[in-house]
Amino acid sequence: MSNELITHVLSFAASRKARVLFVGDSSLSYDAIIRIPNYSSDNEEGKFIIKVKGDAEKVSRDVIIDLIVLSKVSNSTPIIVGIKYGDEEMIDGVAYKVHGVYAVGVRTFKRILDNDSIKFVKDKGIIKASVKGQLLRKLRENRGMSLGDLAKMLGVTRRTIYEYERGSIEASERTARMLVNLFDEDLLNNVDLRPSDNDVLNDVKTREEMVDDNIRELLPSFKLYSLLKAHTKVAAHSTDESYLVEDKRRLSNEVVNVAKVLGVGLALIESDKRDVEFLESRN
């Protein structure tokens, strides 16, 4: 199943003329790294770190935190691509929240690579969408509808409509689709697929605390994060620079390629000489 999934992932990436690094080691936290040129309307590239898993719910917490750390230092988006989430087949157009990152089915992943927006999230068993509150209020008032009028049409409370318009709560899938149909307007925000800092703050903090003191002394101006199932054991990040940290004597082509496709540099450590050599990324 995983081989078939990976084949789909690589095929979709190739169709977008993406730069792809296929890892080929399922024990690592990522199976592919993808960079798509001219991904957005302002010609920015799209960069994704992909883990493939038949049942997305079974991706371990350690793997997910590795993905989050790598996405943080490389300004990329981590995504799990699967077929199922637990006992259910993943629904097209829905992103499933898994310990702070998102998992999607194969067709939804293709949408993401095609830069199509995703509107729905399934979290804790419920599918919801974020409503464009100011636009909803404008459209409602333009039609001369009160909060109560709209609430009655949707089968919710007046207070619920008020909270939608404030942007303080999300709408159920049913209500969100009714709003779109009622006003014939895209009233739903796109899902931001980047990890939310609030969801993973404690885990990322733990990864900072795991870094060896000797490495801290060599890289005092960087935020350092431990990696558990990646090609390197430490990632370094500052306001302007990001690096994968590696012992110079153990540097491999795999590490070099990962850094290149992620668009980060390499910080090569010689512990016995108390020295660090910085190699900038060659994109």
BALOBA-1460 file (C-alpha; in Angstrom, 3 decimals):
// residues 283
<rec num="1" residu="m" x="0.000" y="0.000" z="0.000"/>
<rec num="2" residu="s" x="2.749" y="2.492" z="0.943"/>
<rec num="3" residu="n" x="4.667" y="1.836" z="-2.304"/>
<rec num="4" residu="e" x="1.526" y="2.556" z="-4.299"/>
<rec num="5" residu="l" x="0.949" y="5.750" z="-2.331"/>
<rec num="6" residu="i" x="4.521" y="6.892" z="-2.865"/>
<rec num="7" residu="t" x="4.155" y="6.246" z="-6.589"/>
<rec num="8" residu="h" x="1.089" y="8.515" z="-6.650"/>
<rec num="9" residu="v" x="2.924" y="11.219" z="-4.689"/>
<rec num="10" residu="l" x="5.912" y="11.175" z="-7.022"/>
<rec num="11" residu="s" x="3.693" y="11.101" z="-10.116"/>
<rec num="12" residu="f" x="1.693" y="14.131" z="-8.977"/>
<rec num="13" residu="a" x="4.888" y="16.006" z="-8.163"/>
<rec num="14" residu="a" x="6.346" y="15.212" z="-11.586"/>
<rec num="15" residu="s" x="3.209" y="16.547" z="-13.265"/>
<rec num="16" residu="r" x="3.813" y="19.898" z="-11.513"/>
<rec num="17" residu="k" x="7.445" y="19.968" z="-12.733"/>
<rec num="18" residu="a" x="8.534" y="19.821" z="-9.114"/>
<rec num="19" residu="r" x="11.973" y="19.174" z="-7.750"/>
<rec num="20" residu="v" x="11.663" y="15.944" z="-5.773"/>
<rec num="21" residu="l" x="13.863" y="14.076" z="-3.333"/>
<rec num="22" residu="f" x="12.607" y="10.528" z="-2.766"/>
<rec num="23" residu="v" x="14.092" y="9.229" z="0.473"/>
<rec num="24" residu="g" x="13.499" y="5.475" z="0.155"/>
<rec num="25" residu="d" x="13.835" y="4.700" z="3.862"/>
<rec num="26" residu="s" x="10.480" y="4.200" z="5.576"/>
<rec num="27" residu="s" x="12.076" y="4.315" z="9.035"/>
<rec num="28" residu="l" x="12.672" y="8.061" z="8.617"/>
<rec num="29" residu="s" x="10.142" y="10.779" z="9.395"/>
<rec num="30" residu="y" x="9.687" y="11.765" z="5.744"/>
<rec num="31" residu="d" x="9.420" y="9.849" z="2.484"/>
<rec num="32" residu="a" x="9.764" y="12.714" z="0.026"/>
<rec num="33" residu="i" x="10.596" y="16.410" z="-0.116"/>
<rec num="34" residu="i" x="8.960" y="18.403" z="-2.909"/>
<rec num="35" residu="r" x="9.619" y="21.912" z="-4.228"/>
<rec num="36" residu="i" x="7.249" y="23.350" z="-6.821"/>
<rec num="37" residu="p" x="8.372" y="26.450" z="-8.762"/>
<rec num="38" residu="n" x="5.920" y="29.335" z="-9.228"/>
<rec num="39" residu="y" x="3.464" y="27.676" z="-6.864"/>
<rec num="40" residu="s" x="1.548" y="30.801" z="-5.850"/>
<rec num="41" residu="s" x="0.184" y="33.752" z="-7.817"/>
<rec num="42" residu="d" x="3.201" y="35.858" z="-6.806"/>
<rec num="43" residu="n" x="5.587" y="33.203" z="-8.171"/>
<rec num="44" residu="e" x="6.667" y="31.889" z="-4.785"/>
<rec num="45" residu="e" x="7.673" y="28.237" z="-4.696"/>
<rec num="46" residu="g" x="5.774" y="25.587" z="-2.771"/>
<rec num="47" residu="k" x="7.827" y="23.394" z="-0.469"/>
<rec num="48" residu="f" x="6.430" y="20.239" z="1.152"/>
<rec num="49" residu="i" x="7.804" y="17.548" z="3.453"/>
<rec num="50" residu="i" x="5.795" y="14.368" z="2.923"/>
<rec num="51" residu="k" x="5.213" y="11.294" z="5.073"/>
<rec num="52" residu="v" x="3.272" y="8.477" z="3.417"/>
<rec num="53" residu="k" x="1.207" y="6.147" z="5.597"/>
<rec num="54" residu="g" x="-1.738" y="3.928" z="4.664"/>
<rec num="55" residu="d" x="-3.464" y="4.727" z="7.969"/>
<rec num="56" residu="a" x="-2.611" y="8.356" z="8.708"/>
<rec num="57" residu="e" x="-3.786" y="8.024" z="12.304"/>
<rec num="58" residu="k" x="-0.890" y="5.649" z="13.018"/>
<rec num="59" residu="v" x="1.910" y="8.133" z="12.329"/>
<rec num="60" residu="s" x="3.863" y="8.429" z="15.580"/>
<rec num="61" residu="r" x="4.233" y="11.588" z="17.614"/>
<rec num="62" residu="d" x="8.035" y="11.498" z="17.208"/>
<rec num="63" residu="v" x="7.697" y="11.457" z="13.420"/>
<rec num="64" residu="i" x="5.247" y="14.339" z="13.486"/>
<rec num="65" residu="i" x="7.469" y="16.515" z="15.689"/>
<rec num="66" residu="d" x="10.392" y="15.840" z="13.342"/>
<rec num="67" residu="l" x="8.203" y="17.033" z="10.458"/>
<rec num="68" residu="i" x="7.230" y="20.141" z="12.407"/>
<rec num="69" residu="v" x="10.825" y="20.993" z="13.308"/>
<rec num="70" residu="l" x="11.999" y="20.550" z="9.718"/>
<rec num="71" residu="s" x="9.109" y="22.626" z="8.394"/>
<rec num="72" residu="k" x="9.933" y="25.343" z="10.916"/>
<rec num="73" residu="v" x="13.574" y="25.647" z="9.914"/>
<rec num="74" residu="s" x="12.960" y="25.313" z="6.158"/>
<rec num="75" residu="n" x="9.755" y="27.352" z="5.785"/>
<rec num="76" residu="s" x="7.912" y="24.395" z="4.295"/>
<rec num="77" residu="t" x="4.636" y="22.553" z="4.816"/>
<rec num="78" residu="p" x="4.546" y="19.072" z="6.377"/>
<rec num="79" residu="i" x="1.811" y="16.767" z="5.076"/>
<rec num="80" residu="i" x="0.885" y="13.153" z="5.756"/>
<rec num="81" residu="v" x="-0.593" y="11.400" z="2.725"/>
<rec num="82" residu="g" x="-2.747" y="8.369" z="3.434"/>
<rec num="83" residu="i" x="-5.721" y="6.256" z="2.435"/>
<rec num="84" residu="k" x="-7.472" y="5.837" z="5.786"/>
<rec num="85" residu="y" x="-7.775" y="7.670" z="9.055"/>
<rec num="86" residu="g" x="-8.481" y="4.946" z="11.584"/>
<rec num="87" residu="d" x="-11.413" y="2.886" z="10.345"/>
<rec num="88" residu="e" x="-12.633" y="5.352" z="7.729"/>
<rec num="89" residu="e" x="-11.496" y="6.165" z="4.227"/>
<rec num="90" residu="m" x="-10.261" y="9.734" z="4.024"/>
<rec num="91" residu="i" x="-12.727" y="12.151" z="2.453"/>
<rec num="92" residu="d" x="-11.705" y="14.179" z="-0.579"/>
<rec num="93" residu="g" x="-11.324" y="17.874" z="0.186"/>
<rec num="94" residu="v" x="-10.913" y="17.375" z="3.934"/>
<rec num="95" residu="a" x="-7.673" y="17.784" z="5.930"/>
<rec num="96" residu="y" x="-7.402" y="15.592" z="9.043"/>
<rec num="97" residu="k" x="-5.603" y="16.981" z="12.053"/>
<rec num="98" residu="v" x="-2.991" y="14.580" z="13.473"/>
<rec num="99" residu="h" x="-1.047" y="15.818" z="16.512"/>
<rec num="100" residu="g" x="-0.614" y="19.323" z="15.098"/>
<rec num="101" residu="v" x="-0.071" y="18.539" z="11.396"/>
<rec num="102" residu="y" x="-2.510" y="17.676" z="8.632"/>
<rec num="103" residu="a" x="-3.124" y="14.419" z="6.824"/>
<rec num="104" residu="v" x="-4.922" y="14.185" z="3.484"/>
<rec num="105" residu="g" x="-6.049" y="11.543" z="1.035"/>
<rec num="106" residu="v" x="-4.424" y="11.053" z="-2.354"/>
<rec num="107" residu="r" x="-6.895" y="13.166" z="-4.330"/>
<rec num="108" residu="t" x="-6.753" y="15.955" z="-1.782"/>
<rec num="109" residu="f" x="-2.953" y="15.889" z="-1.946"/>
<rec num="110" residu="k" x="-3.145" y="16.333" z="-5.727"/>
<rec num="111" residu="r" x="-5.388" y="19.352" z="-5.135"/>
<rec num="112" residu="i" x="-2.791" y="20.837" z="-2.804"/>
<rec num="113" residu="l" x="-0.005" y="20.384" z="-5.358"/>
<rec num="114" residu="d" x="-2.294" y="22.021" z="-7.942"/>
<rec num="115" residu="n" x="-2.667" y="24.947" z="-5.497"/>
<rec num="116" residu="d" x="-6.393" y="24.326" z="-5.019"/>
<rec num="117" residu="s" x="-7.746" y="25.498" z="-1.677"/>
<rec num="118" residu="i" x="-8.870" y="23.116" z="1.080"/>
<rec num="119" residu="k" x="-11.809" y="24.386" z="3.137"/>
<rec num="120" residu="f" x="-12.662" y="21.622" z="5.627"/>
<rec num="121" residu="v" x="-10.811" y="20.141" z="8.596"/>
<rec num="122" residu="k" x="-11.708" y="17.009" z="10.524"/>
<rec num="123" residu="d" x="-10.556" y="17.171" z="14.134"/>
<rec num="124" residu="k" x="-11.732" y="14.978" z="17.011"/>
<rec num="125" residu="g" x="-14.259" y="13.314" z="14.717"/>
<rec num="126" residu="i" x="-15.982" y="16.518" z="13.529"/>
<rec num="127" residu="i" x="-15.684" y="18.232" z="10.137"/>
<rec num="128" residu="k" x="-15.665" y="22.026" z="10.371"/>
<rec num="129" residu="a" x="-14.829" y="25.115" z="8.334"/>
<rec num="130" residu="s" x="-13.750" y="28.653" z="9.187"/>
<rec num="131" residu="v" x="-16.190" y="31.326" z="7.981"/>
<rec num="132" residu="k" x="-15.190" y="34.685" z="6.486"/>
<rec num="133" residu="g" x="-17.033" y="36.613" z="9.166"/>
<rec num="134" residu="q" x="-16.887" y="40.147" z="7.746"/>
<rec num="135" residu="l" x="-18.015" y="38.957" z="4.326"/>
<rec num="136" residu="l" x="-20.887" y="37.008" z="5.884"/>
<rec num="137" residu="r" x="-22.054" y="40.078" z="7.786"/>
<rec num="138" residu="k" x="-21.862" y="42.235" z="4.643"/>
<rec num="139" residu="l" x="-23.832" y="39.756" z="2.536"/>
<rec num="140" residu="r" x="-26.416" y="39.230" z="5.266"/>
<rec num="141" residu="e" x="-26.989" y="42.971" z="5.724"/>
<rec num="142" residu="n" x="-27.105" y="43.554" z="1.954"/>
<rec num="143" residu="r" x="-30.041" y="41.144" z="1.841"/>
<rec num="144" residu="g" x="-31.748" y="42.885" z="4.738"/>
<rec num="145" residu="m" x="-31.493" y="39.824" z="6.948"/>
<rec num="146" residu="s" x="-31.204" y="40.038" z="10.721"/>
<rec num="147" residu="l" x="-29.074" y="37.672" z="12.766"/>
<rec num="148" residu="g" x="-32.269" y="35.917" z="13.765"/>
<rec num="149" residu="d" x="-33.458" y="35.580" z="10.158"/>
<rec num="150" residu="l" x="-30.269" y="33.828" z="9.093"/>
<rec num="151" residu="a" x="-30.140" y="31.720" z="12.247"/>
<rec num="152" residu="k" x="-33.657" y="30.422" z="11.563"/>
<rec num="153" residu="m" x="-32.779" y="29.520" z="7.989"/>
<rec num="154" residu="l" x="-29.710" y="27.579" z="9.109"/>
<rec num="155" residu="g" x="-31.255" y="25.973" z="12.157"/>
<rec num="156" residu="v" x="-28.762" y="27.520" z="14.588"/>
<rec num="157" residu="t" x="-28.973" y="30.195" z="17.272"/>
<rec num="158" residu="r" x="-28.688" y="33.929" z="16.750"/>
<rec num="159" residu="r" x="-25.602" y="33.850" z="18.970"/>
<rec num="160" residu="t" x="-23.971" y="31.309" z="16.643"/>
<rec num="161" residu="i" x="-24.337" y="33.624" z="13.646"/>
<rec num="162" residu="y" x="-22.899" y="36.463" z="15.727"/>
<rec num="163" residu="e" x="-19.866" y="34.328" z="16.585"/>
<rec num="164" residu="y" x="-19.390" y="33.300" z="12.932"/>
<rec num="165" residu="e" x="-19.272" y="36.954" z="11.976"/>
<rec num="166" residu="r" x="-16.751" y="37.660" z="14.720"/>
<rec num="167" residu="g" x="-14.620" y="34.744" z="13.500"/>
<rec num="168" residu="s" x="-14.577" y="33.223" z="16.974"/>
<rec num="169" residu="i" x="-16.059" y="29.805" z="16.146"/>
<rec num="170" residu="e" x="-16.046" y="27.428" z="13.204"/>
<rec num="171" residu="a" x="-19.105" y="26.169" z="11.371"/>
<rec num="172" residu="s" x="-20.104" y="22.537" z="11.056"/>
<rec num="173" residu="e" x="-19.743" y="21.053" z="7.589"/>
<rec num="174" residu="r" x="-23.522" y="21.118" z="7.121"/>
<rec num="175" residu="t" x="-23.866" y="24.771" z="8.120"/>
<rec num="176" residu="a" x="-20.807" y="25.839" z="6.117"/>
<rec num="177" residu="r" x="-22.171" y="24.269" z="2.940"/>
<rec num="178" residu="m" x="-25.589" y="25.815" z="3.553"/>
<rec num="179" residu="l" x="-23.989" y="29.263" z="3.872"/>
<rec num="180" residu="v" x="-22.113" y="28.854" z="0.592"/>
<rec num="181" residu="n" x="-25.254" y="27.675" z="-1.208"/>
<rec num="182" residu="l" x="-27.451" y="30.350" z="0.330"/>
<rec num="183" residu="f" x="-25.279" y="33.313" z="-0.607"/>
<rec num="184" residu="d" x="-23.727" y="31.789" z="-3.745"/>
<rec num="185" residu="e" x="-20.373" y="33.094" z="-2.530"/>
<rec num="186" residu="d" x="-17.117" y="31.586" z="-1.258"/>
<rec num="187" residu="l" x="-17.657" y="32.264" z="2.429"/>
<rec num="188" residu="l" x="-15.073" y="29.809" z="3.747"/>
<rec num="189" residu="n" x="-11.457" y="30.510" z="4.600"/>
<rec num="190" residu="n" x="-8.735" y="28.301" z="3.180"/>
<rec num="191" residu="v" x="-7.182" y="25.853" z="5.615"/>
<rec num="192" residu="d" x="-3.679" y="26.939" z="6.607"/>
<rec num="193" residu="l" x="-1.785" y="23.662" z="6.343"/>
<rec num="194" residu="r" x="1.206" y="24.930" z="8.312"/>
<rec num="195" residu="p" x="1.448" y="23.649" z="11.899"/>
<rec num="196" residu="s" x="0.020" y="25.929" z="14.550"/>
<rec num="197" residu="d" x="2.624" y="26.896" z="17.159"/>
<rec num="198" residu="n" x="0.027" y="26.622" z="19.917"/>
<rec num="199" residu="d" x="-0.681" y="22.973" z="19.082"/>
<rec num="200" residu="v" x="2.939" y="21.846" z="19.260"/>
<rec num="201" residu="l" x="4.610" y="24.362" z="21.569"/>
<rec num="202" residu="n" x="5.440" y="21.883" z="24.339"/>
<rec num="203" residu="d" x="6.756" y="19.215" z="21.971"/>
<rec num="204" residu="v" x="9.001" y="21.657" z="20.123"/>
<rec num="205" residu="k" x="10.257" y="23.018" z="23.442"/>
<rec num="206" residu="t" x="11.167" y="19.474" z="24.500"/>
<rec num="207" residu="r" x="13.161" y="19.037" z="21.284"/>
<rec num="208" residu="e" x="15.097" y="22.219" z="22.107"/>
<rec num="209" residu="e" x="15.961" y="20.851" z="25.546"/>
<rec num="210" residu="m" x="17.256" y="17.565" z="24.070"/>
<rec num="211" residu="v" x="20.132" y="19.165" z="22.140"/>
<rec num="212" residu="d" x="23.597" y="18.334" z="23.450"/>
<rec num="213" residu="d" x="25.321" y="21.141" z="25.379"/>
<rec num="214" residu="n" x="28.462" y="20.840" z="23.230"/>
<rec num="215" residu="i" x="26.441" y="21.722" z="20.129"/>
<rec num="216" residu="r" x="24.800" y="24.608" z="21.972"/>
<rec num="217" residu="e" x="28.216" y="26.036" z="22.761"/>
<rec num="218" residu="l" x="29.283" y="25.822" z="19.117"/>
<rec num="219" residu="l" x="26.063" y="27.444" z="17.824"/>
<rec num="220" residu="p" x="25.093" y="29.925" z="20.562"/>
<rec num="221" residu="s" x="23.162" y="32.324" z="18.312"/>
<rec num="222" residu="f" x="20.746" y="29.684" z="16.973"/>
<rec num="223" residu="k" x="17.601" y="27.973" z="18.156"/>
<rec num="224" residu="l" x="18.500" y="24.301" z="18.092"/>
<rec num="225" residu="y" x="16.132" y="21.354" z="17.781"/>
<rec num="226" residu="s" x="16.763" y="17.652" z="18.164"/>
<rec num="227" residu="l" x="15.609" y="15.344" z="15.358"/>
<rec num="228" residu="l" x="14.889" y="11.696" z="16.162"/>
<rec num="229" residu="k" x="14.223" y="10.048" z="12.787"/>
<rec num="230" residu="a" x="15.903" y="12.251" z="10.205"/>
<rec num="231" residu="h" x="19.177" y="12.208" z="8.256"/>
<rec num="232" residu="t" x="20.706" y="14.557" z="10.813"/>
<rec num="233" residu="k" x="20.211" y="14.739" z="14.569"/>
<rec num="234" residu="v" x="19.965" y="18.523" z="14.961"/>
<rec num="235" residu="a" x="18.454" y="21.449" z="13.043"/>
<rec num="236" residu="a" x="19.465" y="25.079" z="13.645"/>
<rec num="237" residu="h" x="17.363" y="28.163" z="13.009"/>
<rec num="238" residu="s" x="17.711" y="31.920" z="13.449"/>
<rec num="239" residu="t" x="15.863" y="34.918" z="12.052"/>
<rec num="240" residu="d" x="17.942" y="34.909" z="8.862"/>
<rec num="241" residu="e" x="19.533" y="31.472" z="8.582"/>
<rec num="242" residu="s" x="18.666" y="27.783" z="8.808"/>
<rec num="243" residu="y" x="20.969" y="24.776" z="8.848"/>
<rec num="244" residu="l" x="21.039" y="21.046" z="9.263"/>
<rec num="245" residu="v" x="23.798" y="20.251" z="11.739"/>
<rec num="246" residu="e" x="26.132" y="17.346" z="10.990"/>
<rec num="247" residu="d" x="29.495" y="15.989" z="12.096"/>
<rec num="248" residu="k" x="31.875" y="16.876" z="9.276"/>
<rec num="249" residu="r" x="33.422" y="13.385" z="9.324"/>
<rec num="250" residu="r" x="30.023" y="11.741" z="8.795"/>
<rec num="251" residu="l" x="28.715" y="13.998" z="6.044"/>
<rec num="252" residu="s" x="26.927" y="11.957" z="3.367"/>
<rec num="253" residu="n" x="25.422" y="12.725" z="-0.032"/>
<rec num="254" residu="e" x="21.984" y="12.029" z="1.444"/>
<rec num="255" residu="v" x="22.402" y="14.819" z="3.997"/>
<rec num="256" residu="v" x="23.648" y="17.201" z="1.309"/>
<rec num="257" residu="n" x="20.654" y="16.405" z="-0.917"/>
<rec num="258" residu="v" x="18.138" y="16.851" z="1.899"/>
<rec num="259" residu="a" x="19.613" y="20.274" z="2.703"/>
<rec num="260" residu="k" x="19.541" y="21.307" z="-0.963"/>
<rec num="261" residu="v" x="15.910" y="20.398" z="-1.556"/>
<rec num="262" residu="l" x="14.813" y="21.896" z="1.777"/>
<rec num="263" residu="g" x="16.702" y="25.045" z="0.826"/>
<rec num="264" residu="v" x="18.755" y="25.193" z="4.038"/>
<rec num="265" residu="g" x="22.491" y="25.219" z="4.662"/>
<rec num="266" residu="l" x="24.772" y="22.767" z="6.424"/>
<rec num="267" residu="a" x="26.564" y="23.469" z="9.684"/>
<rec num="268" residu="l" x="29.461" y="21.013" z="9.793"/>
<rec num="269" residu="i" x="30.854" y="20.429" z="13.256"/>
<rec num="270" residu="e" x="34.323" y="19.262" z="14.236"/>
<rec num="271" residu="s" x="33.857" y="18.756" z="17.958"/>
<rec num="272" residu="d" x="37.483" y="18.009" z="18.737"/>
<rec num="273" residu="k" x="38.570" y="21.258" z="17.083"/>
<rec num="274" residu="r" x="35.657" y="23.247" z="18.537"/>
<rec num="275" residu="d" x="34.922" y="24.476" z="15.022"/>
<rec num="276" residu="v" x="31.903" y="24.917" z="12.749"/>
<rec num="277" residu="e" x="31.958" y="25.296" z="8.970"/>
<rec num="278" residu="f" x="28.839" y="26.817" z="7.406"/>
<rec num="279" residu="l" x="27.883" y="25.766" z="3.900"/>
<rec num="280" residu="e" x="25.108" y="27.781" z="2.290"/>
<rec num="281" residu="s" x="22.387" y="26.022" z="0.349"/>
<rec num="282" residu="r" x="22.946" y="25.781" z="-3.402"/>
<rec num="283" residu="n" x="19.454" y="25.735" z="-4.851"/>
